[in-house]
């Protein structure tokens, strides 16, 4: 796949290529079960534990694919991106695996634990105002100043292909799924998952989980045109990004369903995963379980795959989140 091929042209061959490329670096994460949560949900839940992925999120898959897709000349210039947390950490770690430089533009107000992880992986941080326009403007300034390769957090075709490998692994078991649920923000994971399911499990329904305070993907799919201009208001910091234009085109072609829940339901799901699976996941991850619990008729009796997308929680926030 050419470096600058449009993301909407990503195909399943690109996902397979990404799987081979990242295999020496990424974890094949486990699938977790909980009979108690099955009973609560009224269906059979299979949790793809991407919070146990390197850097603590599925984002490492796409970042790693992008970094190791570069030829030596481009890699020597380093990479640059903008990120509120998980993609920045993933790209920083992926760059470290190849021993190249990494620059990450981060918005003011980003989760402190995620920023600390980015810095710990060796990236150079650049602060900006907390808007998409400010992030992209500063990212372009850094790119021009350093000649680094831009790796966009969700519209980059190499990222989309890499994110599709999470569901590819999920589908490797012997039984088919009736539904797969993934969180959606910018749309990289959603797009990659749609491509993989269409090729490997066309009978499996893809559902996108989105916070009510940032429900632009649900609105976009409903209207048949990309909706922008949302001012996000949600605890799910990883889902505040604007749905990418190529991601929307991919999703519109594959026609997934979109389900929206409020933050209270997401925090409740986060607590359930902690209590019954003994796993700490961030709200942007727990929302996938939240939408299943909020829509029992939709999932009743089904075999459902849920991508737990990340576990990078600011430990200082836990007393408030887990207060009863």
N, C-alpha and C positions, 0 to 999 in steps of 0.2 A: 504494500500500500504506500503510495507516495506520501512524503512527510506532510504536505499541505493539501491532501485530498479532503474534500468537504466531508464533514462528519456524517451527513445524511447518506453518503455513499458507502459507509461501513457495512460489510457483509459478514456472514458467518465464517468465511475463510479467514477473515481478519481476526475474529475471536479465537479461532483455532491456532493461528499463528502467534497470537499473544500468549495463549496458554503454554505453548512450547517455549516461547522466549522468556517468560517469567518463572518457569518451573525451577530453575536453579536458585532463585532468590526468594520467592513468595512461599508462604505456608499453604498447604492444602488443609483448610480449616475443618474441624469436626462438625457433625450435625447432632444437635442435642434434642432430647425428648423430656417431656414431663407429663405423666398421667394426670396429675392434678390440674394442670393447665388445659389438657385435652378435655377433661370433664367440665371445666369452667366455660370453655369455648364451644363445646358441643361438636368438636371435630378433631381430627388427628393432626397435631402440629409437629413440624420438623423445622428446627431452628438452625439455619446456617450461621455458624458462629464467627462472623467476620470481625467481631470485636477482639478475637484472638489472633487476627492477622498481624503481620509486622506493621509497626507504627500504630497499632490499635484500631485499624479501620480498613474496609475494603478498598479505600483510596490508593493503597499501596499497589494494587494490581495495575491500575491505569497508569500511575506515575512510573512504575517500574517498566512497563511496556514502552512508554514514551522514551525514557532515558536510554534503554538498551536497544531502541530502534535507530538511534542516531549513529551516523557514521563517525569515525574518529575525529575528523576535522570539526564537525559541528559540536560534538561532545566536548572538545577541548575548550570551547567558548563558554561552557556552563549552561545552566537553564534558569529560567525566571518564570514566576507565576504570581497570581494574587490569590489569597485564601483567608478565610476566617479561622482556619485551624487544621482540619484533618488532611486536606489535600496538600497544604504547605508542609506539614510534617512528613507526609508520604513522599513528596518530591525530594525533600531534603535527605531522607533516608535512602531513596533510590539513587540520588546523585552520589551519596557517600559510597554505595556499593560499587560505583564506577569510578570513584575518586575524581569527581569533577565538581566545579563550583555550583552554588545554588543561591538564588536571590528570591525572597518571598515578600511580597507587598501585603501587609496585614492592616485591617481596619481598626481604628480605635474602638475599644469596647469588646474586643475578641476575648474568648475564654483564656484566662492566664495560664492554665495548665497546658493548653494546646500551644500557646506561644513559647512556653518554656521548652516543650518538646521539639519545636522547630529549631530553636537555638541550639539545643543539645545535640541535634543531628548535624550541626555545623553550618547551617544556612545563615546568610546575612539578611536581617530583617529591615524592612523599610515601612514606616508608619504612614497612614493616610486617613482621610476622613472616612466615616462609615457608610459610604455609598458605592454602588457598583461603578458609577461614572468615575469617581475619584480613584477607585482601585485600578480600573483599566487605564486611566490616564497616567498614573504613576508607574504602572507596570510597563507601559510603552516607553516612558522616560528611562527606566532602568535598562530596558532591552536595547534602546539606542545607545546608551552610554557604555554598555558592556558587550554588546553583540551576542548576548546569551540567547539561547533558543527558547521561545515562548512555549510553555506547556499549559494551555488553558485548563482550568479545573474540570470543565465538563463538555466543552464544545470540540476539544481536540480529538480527532479521529482515533489516535493511538490510545487516548484515555478511554474513550467509549468502548473500543475493542477489549481493552484490558479489564474494564469493569464487567463485561459480559462473561468473564471466566468464573465469577462467583456462582452464578446460576448454572453454568456448564458443569461445575463440580457437583452442585446440588442434584443435578439430574443423573448423576453417574450411578445411583443406586438401582436396585432391580425393579422397583415399583414406580408407577407413574403418579404424577400429582394432578389433582383437579384444579388447583390454583396455586399461584406463587404471589407473595406480597412483598413489595420493596418500598422503602421510603423514597420520596422524590423532592428534590430541591432544584438544582440546575438541570438535572435530567441525564447525567452521565450513566449512573447505575440503571436507571429506568430504561434508557435507550439500549444499552448493552444487553440487559435482560430480555427486552422485547426481541432483539435480533436472535438471541440464543434460543428462546422458547419457540419462535417461529420455525427455526430449523430443526430442533431436536424434539420438541413436544408441542406441536401445533394445536393439540386438543386441550392444552393447559391454559387457563385464563390468567392473565397478568393483571394484578391490582396494584395501584399506586396509592401509598399512604401519605397524606399531606395535612399539615396543621391548618386549623381554621384561620389562624392569623397570618397565613401566607399561602392561600389556596389558589395561586394563579394558574397552576397546571390544570386543576379541575375546571376552572373557568375557561381556560384556553381550549381544552378538549370539548367542553360543552358548546362553546360558541363556534368552533371550527376555525378559529384564528388566534394567534398568539396574543395573550393579554399581558401587558406590562404596566409599570407604574404603581404596583402594590408597595405599600410601606409595611414591611413585615413586623408583626407583633406576636412573637411566639418564643417559648422557652427552647424550642428546637433550633439552636443556633446553626446547626449544619444544614438546615433546610430553608434558610433565609435568602438564598441566591435566586436570581431571576432565571426562569426557564430559558435555556439557550434556543436560538432560532433553529439551528440544525437538529437539536434534540426534539423540538416540537414537531418538525417535519417527520422525523423517524417515528415518533409516538403516534402522530396522526395516521400514518400508514398502517401501524400495527393495532391501533384502536384498543388500548388497555382501558380498564375501568379505573376510576379515581374515587377514593373514599376519604372523607375529611372528618377529623375529630378535633375537639378542643384540647388545650394543654392539660386540663385536669385529668382527662381520660388517659393521656399519654403518661403522666406521672404515676397514675395508678398502675398502668401496665409495667412501668419501670420497676415499681415496688414488687409486683407479682413475679417478675423475672428474677429479681434478687432473692425473694423469699423461697421460691419453689425450684429454681434452677441453680441458685447460688452463683449467679453471674451478674456482674455490674456492667450495665450498658447505658449509654447516654440517651437522653430523651429523643434525639433524632433517629435513634435505632428502635427504641421501645414503641414508637408510634405504629410500627408495622403490626405488633400484637394488638395495640389499642383499637385499630380499625376492625380487626377480626372480632374482638369482643363486643364492639359497638354494632356489629351487623350480623347477629347470630343466624338469621334466616338465610343470608347469602352464603354462609359457609357450612351450614349444618350437615354433618355426616361426611364432609369432604376430607381428602388428604391434602393438607395445605403446607407449602414451603414458605418459611418466613426468613428473610435475610436480616439478621441482626448486624446492622451496618457498621457500628463502631462502639467503643467503650471508653472514650477519652473524656471522663467526667472530672470536673473541677471538684476535688475532694472537699474543699471548703463549702461547697453548696449542698453537700449531702444532708446535714441536719435539717435544713429547710425542706428539701425534697422528700425526705423519708419521715417527716413528722406526720403523725396520724391525725 
